[in-house]
Amino acid sequence: MGNRWHLRDYVFAAFMTIGMVIAVFIVGPFAPPGFKLLAWAPLGGIFLTLGMARLQRRGSVALMILPLALLLALINPIITLYLAVTVLVTEVVMFFLGNYRRKTNRLVGNILFFASANLGGVLLGAFLLTGSQAAPFAKLAQPGILLLLTIVAGAAGALGWWLGELAIKQLRKAGKMDVDL
């Protein structure tokens, strides 16, 4: 695969990002504030896992998420900060664990991504939002509740990983994806 990203990698990453965004729009209206990530993680985890499996290198999560984060800066810079920190946490840990070629590394990457996204999202919501927007996040930012929600977000990310690995298995059988199992 080499050390450089190719056009097909950028295109694939863009399609995985689009899949994640569509998943947000599908589950978003059904989840209350502070719980949208928990509802989205299983669907988003499928696309994140597919992207990790196809791209395989360190930086795969950054390649999928950071362009979206930059586009969202036009709407709200806090969202960009939130996504950038989530990607940074995931990629720094994965730098030491290796790449995304192995299933276990993809699992760890998914859990890290969604757990850190939950932790960062609730804390940013609690401390940066004001008025009625901050109220649900302030309740969720209590240490016990925050820990529980972060664990649940990691578990939801693990569910998304499992669903993504099932999709990879089917795509591999069909000859559409060449990945190490």
Disulfide bonds with the S-S distance in Angstrom:
none
